[in-house]
Amino acid sequence: MDTPFSTLAGELAGLEANGLRRTRRLLETPQGARVTVDGREYVAFCSNDYRLAGHPELIEAAREGAARYGVGAGASHLVLGHTKAHHALEEALAAFVGLPRALLFSTGYMANIGIVSALVGRGDAVFADRLNHASLNDAALLARAQLKRYAHLDLAALERQLAASRARRKLIVTDAVFSMDGDLADVPGLLQLCERHDAWLLLDDAHGFGVLGRAGRGTLAHFEADSPRVIYMATLGKAAGVFGAFVAGEPDVVEMLVQRARPYVYTTATPPLLAHALARSLDLIEREEWRRERLWALVGVLRGRFEPRRWRLGASTTAIQPLVIGGNEEAVSVSSALAGEGLLVPAIRPPTVPRGTARLRISLSAAHEVADVERLARVLATLQ
Ligand SMILES: *Cc1c(COP(=O)(O)O)cnc(C)c1O
């Protein structure tokens, strides 16, 4: 009982007792709609990769990148890790999203930490939607800015907070597509509030980039929104199928991040082969509309086929379709029952989502067949 870590053992047992202990499965194939996990084949609805992670053209581009640049970058961007591949990708990303300048980060988590802590600090305030991704909340805490959270999508509450604030700088931070709910932030409404209250908007488009808007340009394009007040962040490990993240916006914002964002300055640049592969991924995203068309068709199939009795699908129009179950243990047991039928759908529990809203997070992908989605709806109907 009195090992040096016995208090941790107690906490871990508590997680187990509350249905909150998480485990990892062993994936043996590329990410996709059909996967082998722990030796068994499944149809998976778990991935944020909407089709590209195992794409042969990207695998080839990664090989080409490795041959040209080697495997590791070997230094941070500001020392000697910033290759032509990184630079060309930054230029392509800025052009793609229609913003003046872009900057690569290693991950979305690091980008959010870096952006918020470089741009605001003591005496400033961050205004955050309650259902934002954890990285945005962590970022505000690390920046030591005042953190004000508003009820999900409640712009009236946000406006009251903005009006009452005496902060020197006001930064609104929000998921563009909410990662566990699949619904969208009202970007035009948020930009109006920014104008009225002299605030900036950090828009985290992890789930919109590559999927929403003309040619997959993301949530700003979806709303045809454009403002110098936007600091746009998107990840490159989801729809783009590779790894990494970027920030885009006004040149002075981006330059400040180069100078001051600690997760940019004090870390090794990502392998240039990834940047090389991402340039190809961007081409595929832009050229191949069929993936997005298919995704929207599959969303329609799921929502058309699933008949709610005990459980309801959240109000999402995107590839993320939450089926809210409520209790942690019940969500886990439904997820296990689906796995028994060869269907992998993750159970998402607190603290990732609010208490009492444990859910199955169904992620659709252009790699699914209509028949896969129909089968999921059928099996769910027998379980509820
Ligand atoms: C996935 C995600 C992130 C983190 O991105 P990574 O590149 O995986 O670190 C940040 N914000 C949101 C909304 C996400 O869904």
The ligand as an SDF file (V2000), in Angstrom:
LIG
                    3D

 15 15  0  0  0  0  0  0  0  0999 V2000
   -7.7720   18.0160  -32.7770 C   0  0  0  0  0  0  0  0  0  0  0  0
   -8.0030   19.3920  -32.3290 C   0  0  0  0  0  0  0  0  0  0  0  0
   -6.9400   20.1930  -31.8970 C   0  0  0  0  0  0  0  0  0  0  0  0
   -5.5430   19.6390  -31.7030 C   0  0  0  0  0  0  0  0  0  0  0  0
   -4.9120   19.4130  -32.9180 O   0  0  0  0  0  0  0  0  0  0  0  0
   -3.6890   18.3920  -32.9650 P   0  0  0  0  0  0  0  0  0  0  0  0
   -2.9890   18.7160  -34.2280 O   0  0  0  0  0  0  0  0  0  0  0  0
   -4.2940   17.0380  -32.9580 O   0  0  0  0  0  0  0  0  0  0  0  0
   -2.8560   18.6630  -31.7520 O   0  0  0  0  0  0  0  0  0  0  0  0
   -7.1870   21.5050  -31.5860 C   0  0  0  0  0  0  0  0  0  0  0  0
   -8.4290   22.0150  -31.6790 N   0  0  0  0  0  0  0  0  0  0  0  0
   -9.4960   21.2710  -32.0580 C   0  0  0  0  0  0  0  0  0  0  0  0
  -10.8370   21.8960  -32.1510 C   0  0  0  0  0  0  0  0  0  0  0  0
   -9.3130   19.9270  -32.4020 C   0  0  0  0  0  0  0  0  0  0  0  0
  -10.3580   19.1930  -32.7640 O   0  0  0  0  0  0  0  0  0  0  0  0
  1  2  1  0
  2  3  1  0
  2 14  2  0
  3  4  1  0
  3 10  2  0
  4  5  1  0
  5  6  1  0
  6  7  2  0
  6  8  1  0
  6  9  1  0
 10 11  1  0
 11 12  2  0
 12 13  1  0
 12 14  1  0
 14 15  1  0
M  END
$$$$
